[in-house]
Amino acid sequence: MLRTRVCEVFGIEHPLVLGGMGSATNVDLVVAVCEAGGLGILGATGLSPEQIRESAEQIRGRTTRPFGLNLLIAFATGEQLEACLAAPAPVLSTAWGEPAAFARRAREAGVAWMHMVQTAAQAAEAARLGAAVVVVQGHEGGGHVGHVSTLPLVPAAVDAIAAALPDGPRPPIVAAGGIADGRGLAAALALGAEGVLLGTRFLATDEAPVPEVAKRAICAASEADTVFTTVVDHVQRPQWLEIGAHSRALRTRAVLEWVGREEELRRLPEEDRRAIGARWAQARAGDRLDDMVILTGEDSGLIHDVLPAGEVVRRVVAEAEAVLTGLRRYGGA
């Protein structure tokens, strides 16, 4: 069985984590990942404190296994943080924002803190602040991502943490961005990570609260069918651009209409940008693929079918074990 320090830190069976993808996660998806032996994470930034408590109680009522709640620091409130720490969830997952205060409160509450970063320097800072696990997210991922690719970023983060904590102990790294199968998990281990976080692969699952047309589009897409852009956030939430994030989305007509016209879009009156966002939302509600925005990673090209989330966990782990077994022939013994 493939086990790493990530399994030990979280008390899980497999070193595989569900990305806390906001409204693209729900109780069903989290429970399915947990029951399959991974770590399910519920995106909580869009929930009220009461909804956070209720959702956590629903998850705990359906699984005895560890799970986590995710907050985007730049957009979360103190009340949401306290609700997460008071919930029956052993893991607080955070991303995008200054983490010191969240790290301190998690430590005071006795909750394991996992933080996602986009640079090696951020990884070192998270380690110094006491992160139990550091998620290192590459440019290939879907949704909001940074500017460095996974392949160079993961080993750079490993080295940065080692330099920041030369006498240890050092938190394990989880790799994210462009990973959808067991080959990606095996590669992440080779780079120095001790687990993976999957986002896009879990969008194309039975449990994901994503329109069926979007799931089919992800399965039909190639690795070249996404775009890294500011268009989405000029319309929906310009604050993302202020914290250094861009979005990766499928190349639908809704997005491509504005690619190359970003400055024009930025200068539109707020009411005009809201109207564009409303059209995108209407298209999503009406299953009009070309006119909707679908945040997804380059690993869409590796996803060809919609599966139960538990099956995704089992397949990724089995594939990784097979790859690692096959690679032993290069090691001599």
C-alpha positions in Angstrom: 0.0 0.0 0.0 1.2 3.5 -0.9 1.6 5.5 2.3 3.5 8.7 3.0 3.8 11.2 5.9 0.6 12.9 4.5 -1.3 9.8 5.4 0.2 9.9 8.9 -0.5 13.6 9.4 -4.1 13.4 8.4 -4.9 9.9 9.5 -6.0 8.9 5.9 -5.4 5.8 3.9 -4.1 7.3 0.6 -2.0 10.4 0.0 -4.7 12.0 -2.1 -6.6 15.2 -1.3 -9.8 16.7 -2.9 -9.3 20.4 -3.7 -11.6 22.7 -1.8 -13.1 24.2 -4.9 -15.7 26.4 -3.5 -19.2 25.8 -4.9 -17.8 22.9 -7.0 -17.6 20.8 -3.8 -20.5 19.6 -1.6 -21.1 17.1 1.2 -21.6 14.2 -1.2 -18.3 14.7 -2.9 -16.4 15.2 0.3 -17.9 12.1 1.9 -17.2 10.0 -1.2 -13.5 10.9 -1.2 -13.2 10.4 2.5 -14.8 7.0 2.4 -12.4 5.9 -0.4 -9.5 6.7 1.8 -8.5 10.2 0.7 -9.0 13.6 2.4 -12.2 15.3 1.4 -12.1 19.1 1.6 -15.3 21.2 1.5 -15.0 24.7 0.0 -16.4 27.0 2.7 -15.7 30.6 1.6 -19.1 31.0 0.1 -20.9 29.6 3.1 -22.2 31.5 6.1 -20.9 30.4 9.6 -24.2 28.6 10.2 -23.9 26.8 6.8 -20.3 25.8 7.6 -21.4 24.3 10.9 -24.4 22.5 9.3 -22.3 21.1 6.4 -19.6 19.9 8.8 -22.2 18.1 10.9 -23.7 16.5 7.8 -20.3 15.2 6.7 -19.5 13.9 10.2 -22.9 12.2 10.3 -22.0 10.3 7.2 -18.3 9.4 7.7 -16.0 8.8 10.7 -13.0 9.6 8.6 -11.0 12.8 8.6 -12.1 15.7 6.4 -11.3 19.4 6.0 -12.8 22.8 5.4 -11.3 25.3 3.0 -11.2 29.1 3.3 -9.7 31.6 0.8 -8.0 33.9 3.2 -8.4 37.1 1.2 -12.2 36.7 1.1 -13.0 35.0 4.4 -14.2 36.6 7.5 -13.2 36.0 11.1 -16.6 34.5 11.8 -16.1 31.9 9.0 -12.7 31.0 10.4 -14.1 30.5 13.9 -16.9 28.4 12.5 -14.4 26.2 10.7 -12.3 25.8 13.8 -15.3 24.9 16.0 -16.7 22.4 13.5 -16.0 18.7 13.8 -13.4 18.9 11.1 -9.8 18.0 12.0 -8.2 20.0 9.1 -8.3 23.7 8.2 -7.3 24.2 4.6 -6.4 27.7 3.4 -5.1 29.5 0.3 -4.7 32.9 -1.3 -3.9 35.5 1.3 -1.6 36.4 4.3 -1.8 33.2 6.4 -0.2 34.2 9.7 -3.4 35.0 11.7 -5.1 31.8 10.3 -2.1 29.7 11.2 -2.1 31.1 14.8 -5.8 30.5 15.3 -5.5 26.9 13.9 -2.6 26.2 16.3 -4.5 27.6 19.3 -7.6 25.5 18.4 -5.5 22.3 17.9 -6.6 21.9 14.3 -4.2 20.7 11.6 -3.5 23.5 9.2 -2.8 22.9 5.5 -2.0 25.9 3.3 -1.8 26.2 -0.5 1.0 28.3 -2.1 2.2 29.2 -5.6 5.9 30.0 -5.1 8.7 28.3 -3.2 9.1 31.4 -1.0 5.5 31.1 0.1 6.0 27.4 0.8 8.9 28.3 3.1 6.8 30.9 4.9 4.0 28.4 5.4 6.4 25.9 6.9 7.8 28.5 9.3 4.3 29.4 10.4 3.7 25.7 11.4 1.7 24.3 8.5 1.1 20.5 8.9 1.1 20.1 5.2 2.0 22.6 2.4 0.1 22.3 -0.9 2.2 23.5 -3.8 0.0 24.5 -6.8 1.3 24.8 -10.3 0.2 26.9 -13.2 -1.4 24.0 -15.0 -4.3 23.8 -12.5 -7.8 25.0 -13.1 -9.5 27.9 -11.4 -7.3 30.4 -9.7 -3.6 29.7 -10.1 -0.2 31.3 -10.0 2.5 31.7 -12.7 4.9 28.8 -12.1 4.5 25.3 -13.5 4.3 22.2 -11.2 7.4 20.5 -12.5 9.9 23.1 -11.3 7.8 24.5 -8.5 7.5 21.3 -6.4 11.3 20.6 -6.0 11.9 24.3 -5.6 9.4 24.3 -2.7 11.1 21.2 -1.2 14.4 22.9 -1.2 13.0 26.2 0.2 11.4 24.4 3.1 14.6 22.5 3.8 16.5 25.8 3.8 13.9 27.5 6.1 13.9 24.6 8.6 17.4 23.1 8.4 17.0 21.3 11.7 13.5 20.1 11.0 10.9 18.8 11.4 9.6 19.8 8.0 6.0 19.5 6.8 5.3 17.2 3.8 4.4 18.8 0.5 1.3 17.9 -1.6 1.6 18.7 -5.3 -1.3 20.2 -7.2 -1.9 21.5 -10.7 -2.2 19.3 -13.9 -2.5 16.0 -12.0 -5.4 13.7 -12.8 -4.1 10.1 -12.6 -1.7 7.8 -11.0 1.1 8.8 -13.3 0.8 12.3 -11.9 0.9 11.0 -8.3 4.0 8.9 -9.1 5.7 11.9 -10.7 4.9 14.1 -7.7 6.5 11.6 -5.4 9.6 11.7 -7.6 9.7 15.4 -7.3 9.8 15.3 -3.5 6.1 15.7 -2.8 4.3 13.2 -0.5 0.8 13.4 -2.0 -1.3 15.1 -4.5 -4.4 17.4 -4.5 -6.8 16.9 -7.4 -9.3 19.5 -8.5 -10.4 19.1 -12.2 -10.4 15.3 -12.0 -13.1 15.5 -9.3 -15.2 18.0 -11.2 -15.9 15.1 -13.6 -17.5 12.9 -11.0 -21.0 11.8 -10.3 -21.1 13.6 -7.0 -19.7 17.0 -8.1 -22.3 19.8 -8.1 -21.3 20.8 -11.6 -23.7 21.0 -14.6 -23.6 17.8 -16.7 -22.7 19.7 -19.8 -19.6 21.1 -18.0 -18.6 17.6 -17.0 -19.0 16.4 -20.6 -17.0 19.3 -21.8 -14.1 18.5 -19.5 -14.1 14.9 -20.7 -14.0 16.1 -24.3 -11.3 18.7 -23.9 -7.7 18.3 -24.8 -4.7 19.5 -22.8 -4.6 22.5 -25.2 -8.2 23.6 -24.7 -7.8 25.9 -21.7 -6.7 29.5 -21.4 -4.8 31.3 -18.6 -6.6 34.7 -18.4 -7.7 37.7 -16.4 -11.0 37.8 -18.3 -13.0 35.8 -15.7 -12.0 38.0 -12.8 -12.4 41.3 -14.5 -16.0 40.3 -14.7 -16.7 38.3 -11.6 -14.3 39.4 -8.8 -11.4 41.9 -9.6 -10.0 41.4 -6.1 -8.5 38.1 -7.4 -6.2 40.2 -9.7 -5.1 42.3 -6.7 -3.7 39.2 -5.0 -1.8 38.0 -8.1 -4.1 35.2 -9.3 -5.3 34.6 -12.8 -7.9 32.0 -13.9 -7.6 28.9 -16.1 -10.8 28.1 -17.9 -12.0 26.2 -21.0 -11.8 28.0 -24.3 -15.5 28.7 -24.5 -17.0 31.6 -26.6 -17.8 33.5 -23.4 -14.1 33.7 -22.5 -12.6 34.0 -25.9 -14.8 36.9 -26.7 -12.7 39.0 -24.4 -9.2 37.5 -24.7 -7.0 40.2 -26.1 -9.5 42.8 -25.0 -8.8 42.7 -21.3 -8.1 46.4 -20.9 -11.3 47.2 -22.7 -13.1 44.8 -20.3 -11.4 46.3 -17.3 -12.6 49.8 -18.3 -16.2 48.9 -18.7 -18.6 50.4 -16.1 -19.3 48.0 -13.2 -22.9 47.6 -14.3 -21.8 46.4 -17.7 -19.4 43.9 -16.2 -22.2 42.7 -13.9 -24.4 42.2 -17.0 -21.8 40.0 -18.6 -21.5 37.9 -15.4 -25.3 37.6 -15.3 -25.3 36.3 -18.9 -22.6 33.7 -17.9 -24.7 32.6 -15.0 -27.8 32.3 -17.2 -25.9 30.2 -19.7 -24.8 27.9 -16.9 -28.3 27.5 -15.6 -29.5 26.9 -19.1 -26.7 24.4 -20.1 -25.5 26.6 -22.9 -21.9 25.5 -23.1 -20.5 28.1 -25.4 -21.8 31.0 -23.3 -20.7 29.7 -19.9 -17.4 29.8 -18.0 -15.9 26.5 -16.9 -12.8 26.7 -14.7 -10.7 23.7 -15.4 -7.1 22.7 -15.7 -4.8 21.4 -18.5 -5.3 17.9 -17.1 -8.7 17.9 -18.8 -6.9 16.2 -21.6 -6.3 13.2 -19.3 -10.0 12.9 -18.2 -12.2 10.9 -20.5 -15.2 9.8 -18.4 -17.4 10.8 -15.5 -16.8 8.4 -12.6 -17.9 8.1 -9.0 -15.4 10.1 -6.8 -14.5 7.0 -4.8 -13.5 5.2 -8.0 -11.3 8.1 -9.0 -9.4 7.7 -5.7 -9.0 4.0 -6.1 -7.9 4.2 -9.7 -5.3 7.0 -9.1 -3.7 5.1 -6.2 -3.7 1.8 -8.1 -2.2 3.4 -11.2 0.5 5.1 -9.1 1.5 1.8 -7.4 1.7 0.1 -10.8 3.9 2.9 -12.2 6.2 2.9 -9.2 6.5 -0.9 -9.4 7.4 -0.6 -13.1 10.0 2.0 -12.4 11.9 -0.3 -10.1 13.5 -1.9 -13.1 15.5 1.2 -13.6 16.9 1.1 -10.1 19.0 -2.1 -10.5 17.6 -4.2 -7.6 
